[in-house]
Amino acid sequence: MVQSILNKIIGNKYISIVRTWVPNMVAWGTVGGVALVHFTDWRLILDYVPYVNGKFKRDE
């Protein structure tokens, strides 16, 4: 159903192009996410990950 709607709006050519680019976009998105965590305050982001949150407790 979704594919038939997309075929009418976009067309088969562009759907096949997007399908070939999806793995590449996922890889670059993962690299971007890791870079974001690396270059920002990593504790601020990784405090929401349960395993990492328990591993690095703050002495307050």
C-alpha positions as a Markdown table, in Angstrom:
| # | Residue | x | y | z |
|---|---|---|---|---|
| 1 | Met | 0.0 | 0.0 | 0.0 |
| 2 | Val | 2.7 | 2.5 | 1.0 |
| 3 | Gln | 4.8 | 1.5 | -2.0 |
| 4 | Ser | 2.0 | 2.0 | -4.4 |
| 5 | Ile | 1.4 | 5.5 | -3.0 |
| 6 | Leu | 5.1 | 6.3 | -3.2 |
| 7 | Asn | 5.2 | 5.0 | -6.8 |
| 8 | Lys | 2.4 | 7.4 | -7.8 |
| 9 | Ile | 4.1 | 10.4 | -6.1 |
| 10 | Ile | 7.8 | 9.8 | -6.5 |
| 11 | Gly | 8.3 | 7.1 | -9.1 |
| 12 | Asn | 10.2 | 3.8 | -9.3 |
| 13 | Lys | 13.5 | 5.5 | -10.3 |
| 14 | Tyr | 13.8 | 7.6 | -7.2 |
| 15 | Ile | 12.6 | 4.8 | -4.9 |
| 16 | Ser | 15.4 | 2.6 | -6.1 |
| 17 | Ile | 17.9 | 5.5 | -5.7 |
| 18 | Val | 16.8 | 6.0 | -2.1 |
| 19 | Arg | 17.0 | 2.3 | -1.4 |
| 20 | Thr | 20.7 | 2.3 | -2.4 |
| 21 | Trp | 21.4 | 5.3 | -0.3 |
| 22 | Val | 19.8 | 4.1 | 3.0 |
| 23 | Pro | 22.8 | 2.0 | 4.3 |
| 24 | Asn | 25.1 | 4.9 | 3.6 |
| 25 | Met | 22.8 | 7.4 | 5.4 |
| 26 | Val | 22.5 | 5.0 | 8.4 |
| 27 | Ala | 26.3 | 4.7 | 8.5 |
| 28 | Trp | 26.9 | 8.5 | 8.4 |
| 29 | Gly | 24.1 | 9.1 | 10.9 |
| 30 | Thr | 25.9 | 6.7 | 13.3 |
| 31 | Val | 29.2 | 8.4 | 12.8 |
| 32 | Gly | 27.6 | 11.8 | 13.4 |
| 33 | Gly | 26.0 | 10.5 | 16.6 |
| 34 | Val | 29.3 | 9.2 | 17.9 |
| 35 | Ala | 31.0 | 12.4 | 17.0 |
| 36 | Leu | 28.3 | 14.4 | 18.8 |
| 37 | Val | 28.8 | 12.4 | 21.9 |
| 38 | His | 32.6 | 12.7 | 21.6 |
| 39 | Phe | 32.8 | 16.4 | 21.0 |
| 40 | Thr | 30.1 | 17.5 | 23.5 |
| 41 | Asp | 29.8 | 16.8 | 27.2 |
| 42 | Trp | 29.6 | 13.1 | 26.9 |
| 43 | Arg | 28.4 | 12.6 | 30.5 |
| 44 | Leu | 25.4 | 14.8 | 29.8 |
| 45 | Ile | 24.3 | 12.4 | 27.0 |
| 46 | Leu | 25.5 | 9.1 | 28.4 |
| 47 | Asp | 23.8 | 9.6 | 31.8 |
| 48 | Tyr | 20.7 | 8.4 | 30.0 |
| 49 | Val | 22.3 | 5.0 | 29.1 |
| 50 | Pro | 21.5 | 2.7 | 32.0 |
| 51 | Tyr | 24.8 | 0.7 | 32.0 |
| 52 | Val | 27.1 | 3.7 | 31.7 |
| 53 | Asn | 25.0 | 5.7 | 34.2 |
| 54 | Gly | 25.7 | 3.1 | 36.9 |
| 55 | Lys | 29.3 | 2.7 | 36.0 |
| 56 | Phe | 30.4 | 6.3 | 36.6 |
| 57 | Lys | 28.7 | 7.5 | 39.8 |
| 58 | Arg | 29.5 | 11.0 | 41.0 |
| 59 | Asp | 30.7 | 11.5 | 44.5 |
| 60 | Glu | 28.4 | 14.2 | 45.8 |
